[in-house]
Amino acid sequence: MFLNIKNKIINILNLFLDLIYNKKCLICSCAKTDELLCKNCAKDIHYLSNYAHKIFNNIPFYSATLYEGNIKKLIHKLKFNHRKQAAIPLAQILFKYFKNIKQEKDYIIIYPSSYFLKSAQRGYDHMYLIVKEFSKLTNFEINKKLIKKIKYTKPQYKAKNRHKNIKNSFKINEKEIKNIKNKTILLIDDITTSGATLEEIINLLLKYNINEIICLTIAKT
């Protein structure tokens, strides 16, 4: 009950903020270009190479940028400051990078969903907002039901042992496997540090012989 009231208040405040900041840069509040990330602030973003930055069980990991500067600010605004609009420039950054590594495949997007209590507390699943915007740019389908987080875990940046923290926290919905047949999984996350979250999901997918997978993150530490 309390969370519902809190989220309604936050949503009203967000609507008010959207009216004020709809045409302003989320970083510097510049309103000259009517962009959520102005060209000057975008210059702070340095894209990484379009080669796989890591291989795990024959699965390539790609990261668009480093977790620093304005990328870090945008992610923080989305995750901790209820600025849902930040999902739009983050998806655009990811799309710009992805165009350089894209292979002609039939992709379907999945992502590490938040535990339902965490989503309820925040009022939304920040990763879904990002992949929804990314899907608009690519026309790739999102499968929200294949992977589900089934237990609460500490935020990975607070965990002493990231792999142990995330162990057995996701589950595959077997009924959805038929819906991804002959498709390449595009597993998207916001940040990778040790890769523990993505590796946990990959290991789960491999158990079901789902091995056509590419991992893509906005940033790496």
Biotite code that builds the C-alpha atoms (Angstrom):
import biotite.structure as struc

atoms = struc.array([
    struc.Atom([0.000, 0.000, 0.000], chain_id="A", res_id=1, res_name="MET", atom_name="CA", element="C"),
    struc.Atom([2.746, 2.422, 1.013], chain_id="A", res_id=2, res_name="PHE", atom_name="CA", element="C"),
    struc.Atom([4.776, 1.585, -2.121], chain_id="A", res_id=3, res_name="LEU", atom_name="CA", element="C"),
    struc.Atom([1.749, 2.197, -4.351], chain_id="A", res_id=4, res_name="ASN", atom_name="CA", element="C"),
    struc.Atom([1.151, 5.636, -2.824], chain_id="A", res_id=5, res_name="ILE", atom_name="CA", element="C"),
    struc.Atom([4.857, 6.457, -2.996], chain_id="A", res_id=6, res_name="LYS", atom_name="CA", element="C"),
    struc.Atom([5.077, 5.416, -6.656], chain_id="A", res_id=7, res_name="ASN", atom_name="CA", element="C"),
    struc.Atom([1.987, 7.441, -7.569], chain_id="A", res_id=8, res_name="LYS", atom_name="CA", element="C"),
    struc.Atom([3.536, 10.532, -5.980], chain_id="A", res_id=9, res_name="ILE", atom_name="CA", element="C"),
    struc.Atom([6.831, 9.864, -7.797], chain_id="A", res_id=10, res_name="ILE", atom_name="CA", element="C"),
    struc.Atom([4.995, 9.406, -11.111], chain_id="A", res_id=11, res_name="ASN", atom_name="CA", element="C"),
    struc.Atom([3.166, 12.722, -10.648], chain_id="A", res_id=12, res_name="ILE", atom_name="CA", element="C"),
    struc.Atom([6.464, 14.438, -9.863], chain_id="A", res_id=13, res_name="LEU", atom_name="CA", element="C"),
    struc.Atom([8.053, 12.788, -12.917], chain_id="A", res_id=14, res_name="ASN", atom_name="CA", element="C"),
    struc.Atom([5.253, 14.038, -15.161], chain_id="A", res_id=15, res_name="LEU", atom_name="CA", element="C"),
    struc.Atom([5.811, 17.537, -13.798], chain_id="A", res_id=16, res_name="PHE", atom_name="CA", element="C"),
    struc.Atom([9.573, 17.233, -14.356], chain_id="A", res_id=17, res_name="LEU", atom_name="CA", element="C"),
    struc.Atom([8.999, 15.908, -17.868], chain_id="A", res_id=18, res_name="ASP", atom_name="CA", element="C"),
    struc.Atom([6.970, 19.001, -18.714], chain_id="A", res_id=19, res_name="LEU", atom_name="CA", element="C"),
    struc.Atom([9.813, 21.189, -17.487], chain_id="A", res_id=20, res_name="ILE", atom_name="CA", element="C"),
    struc.Atom([12.757, 19.205, -18.814], chain_id="A", res_id=21, res_name="TYR", atom_name="CA", element="C"),
    struc.Atom([11.264, 17.507, -21.862], chain_id="A", res_id=22, res_name="ASN", atom_name="CA", element="C"),
    struc.Atom([13.425, 19.578, -24.207], chain_id="A", res_id=23, res_name="LYS", atom_name="CA", element="C"),
    struc.Atom([16.482, 19.933, -21.987], chain_id="A", res_id=24, res_name="LYS", atom_name="CA", element="C"),
    struc.Atom([19.710, 17.987, -21.846], chain_id="A", res_id=25, res_name="CYS", atom_name="CA", element="C"),
    struc.Atom([19.638, 15.614, -18.886], chain_id="A", res_id=26, res_name="LEU", atom_name="CA", element="C"),
    struc.Atom([23.266, 16.435, -18.067], chain_id="A", res_id=27, res_name="ILE", atom_name="CA", element="C"),
    struc.Atom([23.636, 20.218, -18.426], chain_id="A", res_id=28, res_name="CYS", atom_name="CA", element="C"),
    struc.Atom([19.962, 21.310, -18.747], chain_id="A", res_id=29, res_name="SER", atom_name="CA", element="C"),
    struc.Atom([20.793, 23.045, -22.032], chain_id="A", res_id=30, res_name="CYS", atom_name="CA", element="C"),
    struc.Atom([17.622, 23.692, -24.029], chain_id="A", res_id=31, res_name="ALA", atom_name="CA", element="C"),
    struc.Atom([19.242, 24.968, -27.224], chain_id="A", res_id=32, res_name="LYS", atom_name="CA", element="C"),
    struc.Atom([19.043, 21.749, -29.234], chain_id="A", res_id=33, res_name="THR", atom_name="CA", element="C"),
    struc.Atom([15.858, 20.141, -27.854], chain_id="A", res_id=34, res_name="ASP", atom_name="CA", element="C"),
    struc.Atom([17.839, 16.970, -27.089], chain_id="A", res_id=35, res_name="GLU", atom_name="CA", element="C"),
    struc.Atom([17.960, 14.805, -23.976], chain_id="A", res_id=36, res_name="LEU", atom_name="CA", element="C"),
    struc.Atom([21.711, 14.597, -24.473], chain_id="A", res_id=37, res_name="LEU", atom_name="CA", element="C"),
    struc.Atom([23.106, 17.687, -26.150], chain_id="A", res_id=38, res_name="CYS", atom_name="CA", element="C"),
    struc.Atom([25.973, 17.495, -28.633], chain_id="A", res_id=39, res_name="LYS", atom_name="CA", element="C"),
    struc.Atom([28.389, 19.115, -26.191], chain_id="A", res_id=40, res_name="ASN", atom_name="CA", element="C"),
    struc.Atom([27.660, 16.545, -23.446], chain_id="A", res_id=41, res_name="CYS", atom_name="CA", element="C"),
    struc.Atom([27.740, 13.735, -26.006], chain_id="A", res_id=42, res_name="ALA", atom_name="CA", element="C"),
    struc.Atom([31.367, 14.641, -26.753], chain_id="A", res_id=43, res_name="LYS", atom_name="CA", element="C"),
    struc.Atom([32.258, 13.279, -23.306], chain_id="A", res_id=44, res_name="ASP", atom_name="CA", element="C"),
    struc.Atom([31.263, 9.786, -24.439], chain_id="A", res_id=45, res_name="ILE", atom_name="CA", element="C"),
    struc.Atom([34.063, 7.668, -25.879], chain_id="A", res_id=46, res_name="HIS", atom_name="CA", element="C"),
    struc.Atom([33.015, 4.485, -27.642], chain_id="A", res_id=47, res_name="TYR", atom_name="CA", element="C"),
    struc.Atom([35.013, 1.296, -27.226], chain_id="A", res_id=48, res_name="LEU", atom_name="CA", element="C"),
    struc.Atom([36.270, -0.924, -30.042], chain_id="A", res_id=49, res_name="SER", atom_name="CA", element="C"),
    struc.Atom([33.779, -3.076, -31.909], chain_id="A", res_id=50, res_name="ASN", atom_name="CA", element="C"),
    struc.Atom([35.666, -6.245, -31.039], chain_id="A", res_id=51, res_name="TYR", atom_name="CA", element="C"),
    struc.Atom([34.500, -8.630, -28.316], chain_id="A", res_id=52, res_name="ALA", atom_name="CA", element="C"),
    struc.Atom([35.953, -7.461, -25.004], chain_id="A", res_id=53, res_name="HIS", atom_name="CA", element="C"),
    struc.Atom([35.486, -10.845, -23.395], chain_id="A", res_id=54, res_name="LYS", atom_name="CA", element="C"),
    struc.Atom([34.597, -14.406, -24.374], chain_id="A", res_id=55, res_name="ILE", atom_name="CA", element="C"),
    struc.Atom([32.775, -16.648, -21.904], chain_id="A", res_id=56, res_name="PHE", atom_name="CA", element="C"),
    struc.Atom([31.805, -20.177, -22.938], chain_id="A", res_id=57, res_name="ASN", atom_name="CA", element="C"),
    struc.Atom([32.198, -19.069, -26.576], chain_id="A", res_id=58, res_name="ASN", atom_name="CA", element="C"),
    struc.Atom([29.772, -16.185, -25.983], chain_id="A", res_id=59, res_name="ILE", atom_name="CA", element="C"),
    struc.Atom([31.121, -12.728, -26.948], chain_id="A", res_id=60, res_name="PRO", atom_name="CA", element="C"),
    struc.Atom([30.720, -9.757, -24.609], chain_id="A", res_id=61, res_name="PHE", atom_name="CA", element="C"),
    struc.Atom([30.584, -6.247, -26.080], chain_id="A", res_id=62, res_name="TYR", atom_name="CA", element="C"),
    struc.Atom([30.463, -2.954, -24.163], chain_id="A", res_id=63, res_name="SER", atom_name="CA", element="C"),
    struc.Atom([29.744, 0.342, -25.879], chain_id="A", res_id=64, res_name="ALA", atom_name="CA", element="C"),
    struc.Atom([31.548, 2.655, -23.440], chain_id="A", res_id=65, res_name="THR", atom_name="CA", element="C"),
    struc.Atom([33.355, 2.921, -20.135], chain_id="A", res_id=66, res_name="LEU", atom_name="CA", element="C"),
    struc.Atom([31.346, 3.531, -16.974], chain_id="A", res_id=67, res_name="TYR", atom_name="CA", element="C"),
    struc.Atom([32.480, 7.094, -16.402], chain_id="A", res_id=68, res_name="GLU", atom_name="CA", element="C"),
    struc.Atom([31.589, 10.718, -17.046], chain_id="A", res_id=69, res_name="GLY", atom_name="CA", element="C"),
    struc.Atom([28.235, 11.413, -18.628], chain_id="A", res_id=70, res_name="ASN", atom_name="CA", element="C"),
    struc.Atom([27.456, 7.731, -19.188], chain_id="A", res_id=71, res_name="ILE", atom_name="CA", element="C"),
    struc.Atom([27.696, 7.169, -15.449], chain_id="A", res_id=72, res_name="LYS", atom_name="CA", element="C"),
    struc.Atom([25.527, 10.233, -14.821], chain_id="A", res_id=73, res_name="LYS", atom_name="CA", element="C"),
    struc.Atom([22.817, 9.064, -17.228], chain_id="A", res_id=74, res_name="LEU", atom_name="CA", element="C"),
    struc.Atom([22.681, 5.588, -15.705], chain_id="A", res_id=75, res_name="ILE", atom_name="CA", element="C"),
    struc.Atom([22.506, 7.066, -12.190], chain_id="A", res_id=76, res_name="HIS", atom_name="CA", element="C"),
    struc.Atom([19.685, 9.392, -13.203], chain_id="A", res_id=77, res_name="LYS", atom_name="CA", element="C"),
    struc.Atom([17.713, 6.455, -14.581], chain_id="A", res_id=78, res_name="LEU", atom_name="CA", element="C"),
    struc.Atom([18.369, 4.021, -11.730], chain_id="A", res_id=79, res_name="LYS", atom_name="CA", element="C"),
    struc.Atom([18.411, 6.291, -8.692], chain_id="A", res_id=80, res_name="PHE", atom_name="CA", element="C"),
    struc.Atom([16.849, 9.654, -9.602], chain_id="A", res_id=81, res_name="ASN", atom_name="CA", element="C"),
    struc.Atom([13.653, 8.464, -11.316], chain_id="A", res_id=82, res_name="HIS", atom_name="CA", element="C"),
    struc.Atom([14.575, 10.206, -14.575], chain_id="A", res_id=83, res_name="ARG", atom_name="CA", element="C"),
    struc.Atom([13.029, 7.631, -16.872], chain_id="A", res_id=84, res_name="LYS", atom_name="CA", element="C"),
    struc.Atom([13.784, 9.753, -19.931], chain_id="A", res_id=85, res_name="GLN", atom_name="CA", element="C"),
    struc.Atom([17.462, 8.833, -19.521], chain_id="A", res_id=86, res_name="ALA", atom_name="CA", element="C"),
    struc.Atom([16.600, 5.454, -21.055], chain_id="A", res_id=87, res_name="ALA", atom_name="CA", element="C"),
    struc.Atom([16.237, 7.176, -24.442], chain_id="A", res_id=88, res_name="ILE", atom_name="CA", element="C"),
    struc.Atom([19.808, 8.541, -24.863], chain_id="A", res_id=89, res_name="PRO", atom_name="CA", element="C"),
    struc.Atom([21.220, 5.379, -23.273], chain_id="A", res_id=90, res_name="LEU", atom_name="CA", element="C"),
    struc.Atom([19.418, 3.250, -25.869], chain_id="A", res_id=91, res_name="ALA", atom_name="CA", element="C"),
    struc.Atom([20.598, 5.584, -28.627], chain_id="A", res_id=92, res_name="GLN", atom_name="CA", element="C"),
    struc.Atom([24.210, 5.226, -27.441], chain_id="A", res_id=93, res_name="ILE", atom_name="CA", element="C"),
    struc.Atom([23.854, 1.454, -27.384], chain_id="A", res_id=94, res_name="LEU", atom_name="CA", element="C"),
    struc.Atom([22.307, 1.465, -30.864], chain_id="A", res_id=95, res_name="PHE", atom_name="CA", element="C"),
    struc.Atom([25.060, 3.646, -32.308], chain_id="A", res_id=96, res_name="LYS", atom_name="CA", element="C"),
    struc.Atom([27.641, 1.178, -31.026], chain_id="A", res_id=97, res_name="TYR", atom_name="CA", element="C"),
    struc.Atom([25.672, -1.920, -32.009], chain_id="A", res_id=98, res_name="PHE", atom_name="CA", element="C"),
    struc.Atom([25.484, -0.826, -35.647], chain_id="A", res_id=99, res_name="LYS", atom_name="CA", element="C"),
    struc.Atom([29.252, -1.368, -35.854], chain_id="A", res_id=100, res_name="ASN", atom_name="CA", element="C"),
    struc.Atom([29.172, -4.951, -34.562], chain_id="A", res_id=101, res_name="ILE", atom_name="CA", element="C"),
    struc.Atom([25.839, -6.104, -35.921], chain_id="A", res_id=102, res_name="LYS", atom_name="CA", element="C"),
    struc.Atom([25.745, -9.292, -37.927], chain_id="A", res_id=103, res_name="GLN", atom_name="CA", element="C"),
    struc.Atom([22.788, -10.190, -40.088], chain_id="A", res_id=104, res_name="GLU", atom_name="CA", element="C"),
    struc.Atom([20.930, -12.432, -37.672], chain_id="A", res_id=105, res_name="LYS", atom_name="CA", element="C"),
    struc.Atom([17.419, -12.824, -36.384], chain_id="A", res_id=106, res_name="ASP", atom_name="CA", element="C"),
    struc.Atom([17.788, -11.293, -32.913], chain_id="A", res_id=107, res_name="TYR", atom_name="CA", element="C"),
    struc.Atom([15.517, -11.407, -29.917], chain_id="A", res_id=108, res_name="ILE", atom_name="CA", element="C"),
    struc.Atom([16.258, -9.242, -26.887], chain_id="A", res_id=109, res_name="ILE", atom_name="CA", element="C"),
    struc.Atom([16.364, -10.455, -23.309], chain_id="A", res_id=110, res_name="ILE", atom_name="CA", element="C"),
    struc.Atom([17.678, -8.660, -20.227], chain_id="A", res_id=111, res_name="TYR", atom_name="CA", element="C"),
    struc.Atom([18.281, -9.244, -16.499], chain_id="A", res_id=112, res_name="PRO", atom_name="CA", element="C"),
    struc.Atom([14.953, -8.175, -15.081], chain_id="A", res_id=113, res_name="SER", atom_name="CA", element="C"),
    struc.Atom([14.781, -6.643, -11.627], chain_id="A", res_id=114, res_name="SER", atom_name="CA", element="C"),
    struc.Atom([13.350, -8.615, -8.738], chain_id="A", res_id=115, res_name="TYR", atom_name="CA", element="C"),
    struc.Atom([9.661, -7.687, -8.452], chain_id="A", res_id=116, res_name="PHE", atom_name="CA", element="C"),
    struc.Atom([10.078, -5.997, -5.062], chain_id="A", res_id=117, res_name="LEU", atom_name="CA", element="C"),
    struc.Atom([12.913, -3.867, -6.436], chain_id="A", res_id=118, res_name="LYS", atom_name="CA", element="C"),
    struc.Atom([10.788, -2.835, -9.419], chain_id="A", res_id=119, res_name="SER", atom_name="CA", element="C"),
    struc.Atom([7.896, -2.043, -7.071], chain_id="A", res_id=120, res_name="ALA", atom_name="CA", element="C"),
    struc.Atom([10.164, 0.060, -4.883], chain_id="A", res_id=121, res_name="GLN", atom_name="CA", element="C"),
    struc.Atom([11.591, 1.993, -7.827], chain_id="A", res_id=122, res_name="ARG", atom_name="CA", element="C"),
    struc.Atom([8.292, 2.113, -9.689], chain_id="A", res_id=123, res_name="GLY", atom_name="CA", element="C"),
    struc.Atom([9.703, 0.623, -12.885], chain_id="A", res_id=124, res_name="TYR", atom_name="CA", element="C"),
    struc.Atom([12.300, -1.797, -14.235], chain_id="A", res_id=125, res_name="ASP", atom_name="CA", element="C"),
    struc.Atom([15.072, 0.438, -15.555], chain_id="A", res_id=126, res_name="HIS", atom_name="CA", element="C"),
    struc.Atom([16.458, -2.234, -17.909], chain_id="A", res_id=127, res_name="MET", atom_name="CA", element="C"),
    struc.Atom([13.083, -2.739, -19.544], chain_id="A", res_id=128, res_name="TYR", atom_name="CA", element="C"),
    struc.Atom([12.912, 0.990, -20.301], chain_id="A", res_id=129, res_name="LEU", atom_name="CA", element="C"),
    struc.Atom([16.304, 0.810, -22.011], chain_id="A", res_id=130, res_name="ILE", atom_name="CA", element="C"),
    struc.Atom([15.578, -2.285, -24.102], chain_id="A", res_id=131, res_name="VAL", atom_name="CA", element="C"),
    struc.Atom([12.147, -0.927, -25.045], chain_id="A", res_id=132, res_name="LYS", atom_name="CA", element="C"),
    struc.Atom([13.802, 2.161, -26.550], chain_id="A", res_id=133, res_name="GLU", atom_name="CA", element="C"),
    struc.Atom([16.512, 0.000, -28.147], chain_id="A", res_id=134, res_name="PHE", atom_name="CA", element="C"),
    struc.Atom([13.811, -2.204, -29.661], chain_id="A", res_id=135, res_name="SER", atom_name="CA", element="C"),
    struc.Atom([12.208, 0.848, -31.280], chain_id="A", res_id=136, res_name="LYS", atom_name="CA", element="C"),
    struc.Atom([15.522, 1.622, -32.979], chain_id="A", res_id=137, res_name="LEU", atom_name="CA", element="C"),
    struc.Atom([16.241, -1.932, -34.149], chain_id="A", res_id=138, res_name="THR", atom_name="CA", element="C"),
    struc.Atom([12.774, -3.472, -34.522], chain_id="A", res_id=139, res_name="ASN", atom_name="CA", element="C"),
    struc.Atom([14.055, -6.467, -32.559], chain_id="A", res_id=140, res_name="PHE", atom_name="CA", element="C"),
    struc.Atom([11.456, -8.262, -30.479], chain_id="A", res_id=141, res_name="GLU", atom_name="CA", element="C"),
    struc.Atom([11.795, -8.268, -26.678], chain_id="A", res_id=142, res_name="ILE", atom_name="CA", element="C"),
    struc.Atom([11.047, -11.422, -24.735], chain_id="A", res_id=143, res_name="ASN", atom_name="CA", element="C"),
    struc.Atom([10.129, -10.392, -21.174], chain_id="A", res_id=144, res_name="LYS", atom_name="CA", element="C"),
    struc.Atom([9.117, -13.865, -20.058], chain_id="A", res_id=145, res_name="LYS", atom_name="CA", element="C"),
    struc.Atom([12.086, -16.108, -20.884], chain_id="A", res_id=146, res_name="LEU", atom_name="CA", element="C"),
    struc.Atom([14.256, -15.029, -17.942], chain_id="A", res_id=147, res_name="ILE", atom_name="CA", element="C"),
    struc.Atom([12.863, -14.104, -14.543], chain_id="A", res_id=148, res_name="LYS", atom_name="CA", element="C"),
    struc.Atom([14.653, -13.041, -11.391], chain_id="A", res_id=149, res_name="LYS", atom_name="CA", element="C"),
    struc.Atom([13.308, -15.197, -8.597], chain_id="A", res_id=150, res_name="ILE", atom_name="CA", element="C"),
    struc.Atom([15.119, -13.942, -5.517], chain_id="A", res_id=151, res_name="LYS", atom_name="CA", element="C"),
    struc.Atom([16.284, -10.694, -4.010], chain_id="A", res_id=152, res_name="TYR", atom_name="CA", element="C"),
    struc.Atom([20.026, -10.016, -4.166], chain_id="A", res_id=153, res_name="THR", atom_name="CA", element="C"),
    struc.Atom([22.228, -7.214, -2.975], chain_id="A", res_id=154, res_name="LYS", atom_name="CA", element="C"),
    struc.Atom([23.195, -4.731, -5.684], chain_id="A", res_id=155, res_name="PRO", atom_name="CA", element="C"),
    struc.Atom([26.235, -6.233, -7.372], chain_id="A", res_id=156, res_name="GLN", atom_name="CA", element="C"),
    struc.Atom([28.422, -3.214, -6.579], chain_id="A", res_id=157, res_name="TYR", atom_name="CA", element="C"),
    struc.Atom([27.801, -3.864, -2.865], chain_id="A", res_id=158, res_name="LYS", atom_name="CA", element="C"),
    struc.Atom([28.498, -7.610, -2.967], chain_id="A", res_id=159, res_name="ALA", atom_name="CA", element="C"),
    struc.Atom([31.865, -8.907, -1.779], chain_id="A", res_id=160, res_name="LYS", atom_name="CA", element="C"),
    struc.Atom([31.481, -11.983, -3.994], chain_id="A", res_id=161, res_name="ASN", atom_name="CA", element="C"),
    struc.Atom([29.465, -11.057, -7.075], chain_id="A", res_id=162, res_name="ARG", atom_name="CA", element="C"),
    struc.Atom([29.175, -14.585, -8.461], chain_id="A", res_id=163, res_name="HIS", atom_name="CA", element="C"),
    struc.Atom([27.970, -15.961, -5.130], chain_id="A", res_id=164, res_name="LYS", atom_name="CA", element="C"),
    struc.Atom([25.558, -13.049, -4.699], chain_id="A", res_id=165, res_name="ASN", atom_name="CA", element="C"),
    struc.Atom([23.817, -13.657, -8.019], chain_id="A", res_id=166, res_name="ILE", atom_name="CA", element="C"),
    struc.Atom([23.950, -17.484, -7.938], chain_id="A", res_id=167, res_name="LYS", atom_name="CA", element="C"),
    struc.Atom([20.604, -19.199, -8.660], chain_id="A", res_id=168, res_name="ASN", atom_name="CA", element="C"),
    struc.Atom([18.721, -15.903, -8.729], chain_id="A", res_id=169, res_name="SER", atom_name="CA", element="C"),
    struc.Atom([17.297, -16.357, -12.249], chain_id="A", res_id=170, res_name="PHE", atom_name="CA", element="C"),
    struc.Atom([14.978, -18.950, -13.724], chain_id="A", res_id=171, res_name="LYS", atom_name="CA", element="C"),
    struc.Atom([14.031, -19.886, -17.284], chain_id="A", res_id=172, res_name="ILE", atom_name="CA", element="C"),
    struc.Atom([10.399, -20.115, -18.291], chain_id="A", res_id=173, res_name="ASN", atom_name="CA", element="C"),
    struc.Atom([10.471, -23.361, -20.291], chain_id="A", res_id=174, res_name="GLU", atom_name="CA", element="C"),
    struc.Atom([7.218, -22.468, -22.064], chain_id="A", res_id=175, res_name="LYS", atom_name="CA", element="C"),
    struc.Atom([9.015, -19.573, -23.768], chain_id="A", res_id=176, res_name="GLU", atom_name="CA", element="C"),
    struc.Atom([11.817, -21.633, -25.294], chain_id="A", res_id=177, res_name="ILE", atom_name="CA", element="C"),
    struc.Atom([9.726, -22.412, -28.380], chain_id="A", res_id=178, res_name="LYS", atom_name="CA", element="C"),
    struc.Atom([9.377, -18.649, -28.997], chain_id="A", res_id=179, res_name="ASN", atom_name="CA", element="C"),
    struc.Atom([13.126, -18.120, -29.393], chain_id="A", res_id=180, res_name="ILE", atom_name="CA", element="C"),
    struc.Atom([13.792, -21.081, -31.670], chain_id="A", res_id=181, res_name="LYS", atom_name="CA", element="C"),
    struc.Atom([16.160, -20.227, -34.563], chain_id="A", res_id=182, res_name="ASN", atom_name="CA", element="C"),
    struc.Atom([16.832, -16.787, -33.110], chain_id="A", res_id=183, res_name="LYS", atom_name="CA", element="C"),
    struc.Atom([20.011, -15.248, -31.718], chain_id="A", res_id=184, res_name="THR", atom_name="CA", element="C"),
    struc.Atom([19.687, -14.042, -28.141], chain_id="A", res_id=185, res_name="ILE", atom_name="CA", element="C"),
    struc.Atom([20.831, -10.469, -27.633], chain_id="A", res_id=186, res_name="LEU", atom_name="CA", element="C"),
    struc.Atom([21.384, -10.286, -23.878], chain_id="A", res_id=187, res_name="LEU", atom_name="CA", element="C"),
    struc.Atom([21.476, -6.614, -22.851], chain_id="A", res_id=188, res_name="ILE", atom_name="CA", element="C"),
    struc.Atom([22.519, -5.085, -19.528], chain_id="A", res_id=189, res_name="ASP", atom_name="CA", element="C"),
    struc.Atom([23.498, -1.614, -18.411], chain_id="A", res_id=190, res_name="ASP", atom_name="CA", element="C"),
    struc.Atom([26.880, -2.229, -16.733], chain_id="A", res_id=191, res_name="ILE", atom_name="CA", element="C"),
    struc.Atom([29.322, -5.088, -16.526], chain_id="A", res_id=192, res_name="THR", atom_name="CA", element="C"),
    struc.Atom([32.133, -5.307, -13.990], chain_id="A", res_id=193, res_name="THR", atom_name="CA", element="C"),
    struc.Atom([32.999, -8.921, -13.267], chain_id="A", res_id=194, res_name="SER", atom_name="CA", element="C"),
    struc.Atom([30.380, -10.200, -15.716], chain_id="A", res_id=195, res_name="GLY", atom_name="CA", element="C"),
    struc.Atom([28.799, -12.311, -12.952], chain_id="A", res_id=196, res_name="ALA", atom_name="CA", element="C"),
    struc.Atom([25.177, -11.467, -13.798], chain_id="A", res_id=197, res_name="THR", atom_name="CA", element="C"),
    struc.Atom([25.559, -12.142, -17.508], chain_id="A", res_id=198, res_name="LEU", atom_name="CA", element="C"),
    struc.Atom([27.547, -15.318, -16.872], chain_id="A", res_id=199, res_name="GLU", atom_name="CA", element="C"),
    struc.Atom([24.840, -16.597, -14.527], chain_id="A", res_id=200, res_name="GLU", atom_name="CA", element="C"),
    struc.Atom([22.193, -16.089, -17.218], chain_id="A", res_id=201, res_name="ILE", atom_name="CA", element="C"),
    struc.Atom([24.396, -17.599, -19.936], chain_id="A", res_id=202, res_name="ILE", atom_name="CA", element="C"),
    struc.Atom([25.011, -20.732, -17.876], chain_id="A", res_id=203, res_name="ASN", atom_name="CA", element="C"),
    struc.Atom([21.277, -21.063, -17.402], chain_id="A", res_id=204, res_name="LEU", atom_name="CA", element="C"),
    struc.Atom([20.587, -20.664, -21.123], chain_id="A", res_id=205, res_name="LEU", atom_name="CA", element="C"),
    struc.Atom([23.266, -23.190, -22.041], chain_id="A", res_id=206, res_name="LEU", atom_name="CA", element="C"),
    struc.Atom([21.583, -25.802, -19.833], chain_id="A", res_id=207, res_name="LYS", atom_name="CA", element="C"),
    struc.Atom([18.644, -25.571, -22.221], chain_id="A", res_id=208, res_name="TYR", atom_name="CA", element="C"),
    struc.Atom([20.911, -25.757, -25.296], chain_id="A", res_id=209, res_name="ASN", atom_name="CA", element="C"),
    struc.Atom([20.354, -22.094, -26.058], chain_id="A", res_id=210, res_name="ILE", atom_name="CA", element="C"),
    struc.Atom([23.807, -21.140, -27.294], chain_id="A", res_id=211, res_name="ASN", atom_name="CA", element="C"),
    struc.Atom([23.316, -18.527, -30.003], chain_id="A", res_id=212, res_name="GLU", atom_name="CA", element="C"),
    struc.Atom([23.941, -15.575, -27.693], chain_id="A", res_id=213, res_name="ILE", atom_name="CA", element="C"),
    struc.Atom([25.582, -12.160, -27.866], chain_id="A", res_id=214, res_name="ILE", atom_name="CA", element="C"),
    struc.Atom([26.025, -10.028, -24.746], chain_id="A", res_id=215, res_name="CYS", atom_name="CA", element="C"),
    struc.Atom([25.805, -6.269, -25.058], chain_id="A", res_id=216, res_name="LEU", atom_name="CA", element="C"),
    struc.Atom([26.179, -3.675, -22.322], chain_id="A", res_id=217, res_name="THR", atom_name="CA", element="C"),
    struc.Atom([26.083, 0.089, -22.322], chain_id="A", res_id=218, res_name="ILE", atom_name="CA", element="C"),
    struc.Atom([29.197, 0.351, -20.171], chain_id="A", res_id=219, res_name="ALA", atom_name="CA", element="C"),
    struc.Atom([31.957, -1.596, -18.508], chain_id="A", res_id=220, res_name="LYS", atom_name="CA", element="C"),
    struc.Atom([33.943, -0.585, -15.435], chain_id="A", res_id=221, res_name="THR", atom_name="CA", element="C"),
])
